[in-house]
Amino acid sequence: MPNSYTRIFIHATFAVQSHAYLIREKVEKQIHDTITEQFERLGCTIIAIGGMPDHVHVLFRQNEQKSLPDIIQQVKGFTSHHINASDMIPEKFAWQKGYGGY
């Protein structure tokens, strides 16, 4: 349709594998910055990001050209790889399978 316009906002949540408390205060900003950077690379605008030591909440405007599962998979894959490669935390880091999108 010509002149179509969409604006989709998603509140996504995803957890650290086994709900381990690995997002500690000293690395929380770095992890959130990495997540934000990846969302922006995918053409999504971050409105807010936060969470707890075992999970993250992200409110973002979805890039209409990409599916939600593809966005979340890309963000989780990139960030877990980056966290492990940069030795941000001493433990092996992984996100739990799945996510919530509202």
Phi, psi and omega in degrees: 000131174289151178065024176280146181217129175229150175216109186246123177252135182236135168258106182255143174229140173212150191246155172292143180308134182061018182052035177292144180276075184257346179270079183278160185306321184290339180244359184302313181296318179299317180294314178298321178296320179295317178298313180301313180301318181291318175303315181295323176299331180271005177082020179255140180260123178281129175264315180205150176217142180188193179156201181230177181298344182244001179199167183232144171244134178225126172256122183216160173267121185286138169289117185294345180275355183235146179279152179301313179302321179293320179298308183296318179300316180295315181296311181296317180297312180297313186292319179295319177298314181297317180299316180289318182293329182266003179053042178298324180229152183288333181278159173288130184255137173207148173274147174293151176296147177087177181192168171246138178225120185235000000 
